[in-house]
Amino acid sequence: MSDETRGGDARKLTPRSATEALRPSAGPVPPRRSRGARNQIVVFFNFLFSAALVILLCAAAIVYWGKTEFEGPGPLTEQASLLVPRSSSLESIASNLERSGIISDARIFEYGVRFSGVAGQLKAGEYGFEPGSSMRDVMEKLQSGSSILYSVAIPEGWTIQQIYDRIGKEEVLTGALPAMVPEGTLRPDTYRVQRGMSRAELVAKMKAAQTELVEEIWARRDADLPVKDVGQFVALASIVEKETGRADERSRVASVFLNRLREGMRLQSDPTVIYGIWGGAGKPADEPIRQSHLKSNTPYNTYVIKGLPPGPIANPGRAALEAVANPSATDDVYFVADGTGGHVFSKTLDEHNANVRRYRQIERERNAAAAAADPNDPIVGE
């Protein structure tokens, strides 16, 4: 660089006055942006805004359409049912619903359930759906768990074997039966079950129900009952259950057996003879009780043993348990069938024998009338 050039630059940098030294001159003015460049930026931002607006409008339209589909009437024209197995995923539930014609679109159902926040709350079971059910209706039903329930009726006085036979044949139940539980431990009742419930689960439910019932009634029994423990209590209730099916007689029948226990008399109950010989299967319908049966040497035969049998002979219901816990206050120690489904009670052996003769006369007259009506019918006697 020449001295002249350096001198010229020095003159340019040297302020011409004190004011200029304190307030330096502004730098060079930048070149002005062309109008075309400004227009390109505006167009770009307008495009972004328009695109976002279109996307929002499309999303809103899709949401509105999906909501309308989710809440509008469904394709069903008649009642239908669907089984939702346990551990089913939302995707499989939605797919099965669409395949069964209950909903129109599995994807909309999935999105609707997820958007509603109940994806993990759909319950297993068999459900019934009305014609026109919306996807929301379907979702709410599956969420509520209000599935179809089936009745499994277990009558009072059935044995464990009879109950197991009944449960084993029930088609709505699944799985194998558990090991045979002790006699008297299952509560007779009508149980409402879902399709797919396991047999073991139902047996456990019945057992828990009987335990709770027995403990409840045993806790408020008469203080002077001649039974030592819950086992004897249930055993006597099972005998009462098998002796009479009439509600108005149970407490009086119970009083007869309790009075006999107090006086050291044998109970002499025919149902105990039957259980000792045929067990839980029960006596064949065409097999009468014979004198030889009454002498059979089994631990349940109360014509032979003293006191109560070693365990229940059936599963007693609430009424029989209540009858033993709070029996009628009587001096009766005998009863015999009266020919009408009920019994005649007596305090002495003479009264009882007279009642027996009266009942046998009724039976003879009934058999004679039946023979006269149809002489080809055989008469089944003792």
C-alpha positions in Angstrom: 0.0 0.0 0.0 1.4 3.4 -1.0 1.9 6.3 1.5 -0.6 8.3 -0.5 -3.3 5.7 0.0 -2.5 5.4 3.7 -2.7 9.2 4.0 -6.1 9.3 2.2 -7.5 6.7 4.5 -6.2 8.5 7.5 -7.9 11.7 6.4 -11.2 9.8 6.1 -10.9 8.4 9.6 -9.9 11.7 11.2 -13.0 13.5 12.6 -13.5 17.0 11.3 -14.9 18.3 14.6 -15.4 17.5 18.2 -19.1 16.8 17.6 -18.3 14.4 14.8 -15.8 12.6 17.1 -18.5 12.2 19.8 -21.2 11.2 17.3 -19.8 9.2 14.4 -21.5 9.2 11.1 -24.0 6.4 10.3 -22.8 3.4 8.3 -23.8 2.9 4.7 -27.5 2.4 4.1 -28.4 -1.2 3.1 -29.9 -1.7 -0.3 -33.7 -1.7 -0.4 -35.4 -5.1 -0.8 -37.2 -5.4 -4.1 -41.0 -5.5 -4.2 -40.9 -8.9 -5.8 -39.0 -10.4 -2.8 -41.5 -9.0 -0.4 -44.4 -10.5 -2.4 -42.8 -14.0 -2.3 -42.6 -14.0 1.6 -46.3 -12.9 1.8 -47.3 -15.6 -0.6 -45.4 -18.2 1.4 -47.0 -17.3 4.7 -50.4 -17.1 3.1 -49.8 -20.6 1.7 -48.9 -21.9 5.2 -51.9 -20.3 6.8 -54.2 -21.6 4.0 -52.8 -25.1 4.3 -53.2 -25.1 8.0 -56.7 -23.9 7.7 -57.6 -26.6 5.2 -56.0 -29.2 7.4 -58.0 -28.0 10.4 -61.2 -27.9 8.4 -60.6 -31.4 7.1 -59.8 -32.7 10.6 -62.9 -31.1 12.0 -64.9 -32.6 9.2 -63.4 -36.1 9.8 -64.0 -35.7 13.6 -67.6 -34.6 13.0 -68.2 -37.5 10.6 -66.6 -40.0 12.9 -68.7 -38.7 15.9 -71.8 -38.9 13.8 -71.0 -42.5 12.8 -70.1 -43.4 16.4 -73.3 -42.0 17.9 -75.7 -42.7 15.0 -77.9 -45.8 14.6 -76.0 -49.0 13.8 -76.6 -51.6 11.1 -78.4 -54.2 13.3 -82.0 -54.9 12.1 -82.7 -57.6 14.7 -81.4 -58.6 18.1 -77.9 -60.1 18.2 -75.5 -61.4 20.7 -71.7 -61.6 20.9 -69.3 -63.4 23.3 -66.3 -61.4 24.3 -63.7 -63.8 25.7 -61.5 -62.8 28.6 -58.3 -61.0 27.8 -59.7 -59.8 24.4 -57.9 -56.8 22.9 -59.8 -53.7 21.8 -58.8 -54.5 18.2 -60.2 -58.1 18.4 -63.4 -56.9 20.0 -64.0 -54.2 17.4 -63.2 -56.7 14.6 -65.7 -59.3 16.0 -68.4 -56.6 16.3 -68.0 -55.5 12.7 -67.8 -59.1 11.5 -71.1 -59.9 13.4 -72.8 -56.9 11.8 -73.3 -55.1 15.1 -71.2 -52.1 14.1 -70.4 -50.7 10.7 -66.7 -49.8 11.1 -64.2 -51.4 13.5 -61.7 -48.5 13.1 -64.3 -45.8 14.1 -65.3 -48.0 17.1 -61.7 -48.3 18.2 -61.0 -44.5 17.8 -64.3 -43.7 19.6 -63.4 -46.0 22.5 -59.9 -44.6 22.8 -61.1 -41.0 22.6 -63.7 -41.8 25.3 -60.9 -43.0 27.6 -62.4 -46.5 28.3 -60.2 -48.7 26.2 -59.1 -50.7 29.2 -62.6 -50.9 30.7 -64.4 -53.2 28.3 -65.5 -56.4 30.1 -65.7 -60.0 29.0 -69.0 -61.8 28.7 -71.9 -62.5 26.4 -73.8 -59.4 25.4 -77.1 -58.9 23.7 -77.6 -55.9 21.4 -80.9 -54.3 20.3 -81.6 -53.3 16.6 -80.1 -50.0 15.7 -77.6 -49.9 18.6 -75.1 -47.2 18.0 -71.4 -47.7 18.6 -71.7 -45.6 21.7 -74.4 -47.9 22.9 -72.2 -50.9 22.3 -69.3 -49.3 24.0 -71.3 -48.4 27.1 -72.8 -51.9 27.3 -69.3 -53.5 27.2 -68.0 -51.0 29.7 -70.9 -51.7 32.2 -70.4 -55.5 32.1 -74.2 -56.0 31.8 -73.8 -59.3 29.9 -76.4 -62.0 29.4 -76.9 -64.1 32.5 -78.0 -67.7 32.6 -79.8 -69.4 35.5 -78.3 -72.5 37.1 -80.9 -73.8 39.6 -79.7 -76.1 42.4 -82.7 -77.4 44.5 -82.6 -77.8 48.3 -81.8 -81.3 49.4 -79.6 -82.3 46.4 -76.5 -84.3 47.1 -73.0 -83.2 46.0 -73.1 -85.9 43.3 -76.4 -84.6 41.9 -75.1 -81.0 42.0 -72.0 -82.0 40.1 -74.0 -83.9 37.5 -76.1 -80.8 37.0 -73.1 -78.4 36.7 -71.2 -80.8 34.5 -74.1 -80.8 31.9 -74.5 -77.0 31.9 -73.3 -75.9 28.5 -72.6 -72.2 29.3 -70.0 -73.3 31.9 -66.4 -74.2 30.9 -63.6 -76.3 32.3 -63.5 -79.4 34.4 -65.2 -79.9 37.7 -63.0 -79.7 40.8 -62.5 -82.6 43.2 -65.7 -83.6 45.0 -66.3 -81.4 48.0 -67.8 -82.7 51.3 -71.5 -83.3 51.5 -73.5 -80.3 52.8 -71.0 -77.7 51.8 -72.7 -76.2 48.7 -75.6 -73.8 49.0 -78.7 -74.7 47.1 -79.9 -71.6 45.2 -80.5 -70.2 41.7 -77.2 -68.8 40.4 -76.9 -66.3 37.6 -73.8 -67.0 35.6 -72.1 -65.6 32.5 -71.3 -67.8 29.5 -67.8 -68.9 29.9 -67.7 -69.0 33.7 -65.7 -72.0 34.9 -67.3 -74.9 36.7 -64.6 -74.6 39.4 -65.5 -71.0 39.9 -69.2 -71.7 40.4 -68.5 -74.5 42.9 -66.2 -72.2 44.8 -69.0 -69.5 44.8 -71.6 -72.0 46.1 -69.2 -73.3 48.8 -68.5 -69.7 50.0 -72.2 -69.0 50.0 -73.0 -72.1 52.1 -70.2 -71.3 54.6 -71.5 -67.8 55.1 -75.1 -68.9 55.4 -74.4 -71.7 58.0 -72.2 -69.4 60.1 -74.9 -66.7 60.1 -77.7 -69.1 61.3 -75.5 -71.0 63.7 -74.6 -67.8 65.4 -78.2 -67.1 66.4 -79.3 -70.7 67.2 -81.2 -71.7 70.3 -78.8 -72.0 73.2 -80.1 -75.5 74.3 -79.8 -77.3 71.0 -78.5 -80.9 71.6 -75.9 -80.6 68.7 -72.3 -80.1 69.5 -70.9 -78.3 66.5 -71.6 -76.9 63.0 -71.0 -80.3 61.4 -73.8 -81.9 63.5 -76.0 -78.9 62.9 -75.7 -79.2 59.1 -76.1 -83.0 59.3 -79.5 -82.6 61.1 -80.6 -79.9 58.8 -79.9 -82.2 55.8 -82.1 -84.9 57.4 -84.9 -82.3 57.9 -84.5 -81.2 54.3 -85.0 -84.7 53.0 -87.9 -85.6 55.3 -90.2 -82.8 54.2 -90.6 -80.3 51.4 -93.3 -78.4 53.1 -92.2 -75.0 54.6 -94.9 -75.1 57.3 -93.6 -78.4 58.6 -89.8 -78.0 58.8 -89.5 -76.5 62.2 -91.9 -79.2 63.7 -90.0 -82.0 62.0 -86.8 -80.5 63.4 -88.3 -80.5 66.9 -89.1 -84.2 66.6 -85.5 -85.1 65.9 -84.1 -82.7 68.5 -86.5 -84.2 71.1 -85.3 -87.7 70.1 -81.7 -86.6 70.6 -82.4 -85.2 74.0 -84.2 -88.5 75.1 -81.5 -90.7 73.6 -83.8 -92.2 71.0 -82.7 -93.3 67.6 -83.7 -90.9 64.8 -85.1 -93.6 62.6 -85.0 -91.5 59.4 -85.6 -93.3 56.1 -83.4 -90.8 54.1 -80.4 -91.7 56.2 -81.0 -95.4 55.3 -81.2 -94.5 51.6 -78.0 -92.4 51.7 -76.1 -95.2 53.5 -77.0 -97.7 50.8 -77.1 -95.7 47.6 -74.9 -92.7 48.5 -75.2 -89.4 46.6 -76.8 -91.1 43.6 -80.0 -91.7 45.5 -82.4 -94.6 45.5 -83.7 -95.8 42.2 -87.3 -94.6 41.7 -88.6 -98.1 41.3 -86.9 -99.5 44.4 -89.0 -99.5 47.6 -87.5 -99.3 51.0 -87.7 -102.8 52.5 -87.3 -104.1 56.1 -83.9 -105.4 55.1 -82.8 -101.9 54.2 -83.8 -100.6 57.6 -81.4 -103.2 59.1 -78.5 -102.4 56.8 -75.2 -101.9 58.6 -74.0 -98.5 57.4 -72.7 -95.6 59.4 -75.6 -93.5 58.2 -78.5 -95.8 59.1 -80.2 -94.1 62.0 -82.4 -97.1 62.6 -79.2 -98.8 63.7 -76.8 -96.1 65.0 -77.5 -93.8 67.9 -77.4 -90.1 67.5 -76.6 -88.3 64.2 -74.8 -89.8 61.2 -71.2 -89.0 60.6 -72.0 -86.2 58.2 -74.8 -84.6 56.1 -76.8 -86.7 53.7 -77.6 -83.7 51.4 -77.1 -80.0 51.0 -79.7 -78.2 53.1 -81.1 -74.8 52.2 -81.8 -71.8 54.4 -85.3 -72.9 55.6 -84.0 -76.3 56.9 -81.1 -74.7 58.6 -83.4 -72.1 60.2 -85.8 -74.9 61.3 -83.0 -76.7 63.2 -81.5 -73.5 64.7 -85.0 -72.4 65.9 -87.3 -75.3 66.1 -90.9 -75.4 67.2 -91.5 -76.0 70.9 -93.2 -79.4 70.9 -93.1 -82.7 72.8 -93.5 -84.6 69.5 -91.2 -87.6 69.0 -93.0 -89.3 66.1 -94.4 -88.4 62.7 -95.8 -90.3 59.7 -96.9 -89.3 56.2 -100.6 -88.3 56.1 -101.1 -89.2 52.4 -101.4 -85.6 51.2 -97.7 -84.7 51.1 -97.7 -83.7 54.8 -97.2 -85.5 58.1 -99.1 -86.3 61.3 -97.2 -85.8 64.5 -97.6 -87.5 67.8 -96.1 -87.6 71.3 -96.6 -91.3 72.2 -96.0 -94.6 70.5 -99.7 -95.5 70.7 -100.7 -92.3 68.9 -98.1 -92.9 66.3 -99.2 -96.5 65.7 -102.8 -95.3 65.2 -101.6 -92.8 62.7 -99.6 -95.4 60.9 -102.6 -97.7 60.6 -104.7 -94.8 59.3 -102.1 -93.9 56.7 -101.8 -97.6 55.5 -105.6 -97.7 55.1 -105.5 -94.6 53.0 -102.8 -96.2 50.8 -104.8 -99.4 50.4 -107.9 -97.4 49.3 -105.8 -95.4 46.9 -104.3 -98.5 45.4 -107.7 -100.1 45.0 -109.1 -97.1 43.3 -106.1 -97.0 40.9 -106.5 -100.7 40.1 -110.2 -100.2 39.4 -109.5 -97.3 37.1 -107.0 -99.3 35.0 -106.7 -103.0 35.8 -103.7 -103.3 33.5 -101.5 -101.0 35.6 -99.4 -102.9 38.2 -99.7 -101.7 41.8 -96.4 -100.9 43.4 -96.5 -101.7 47.1 -94.1 -102.2 49.9 
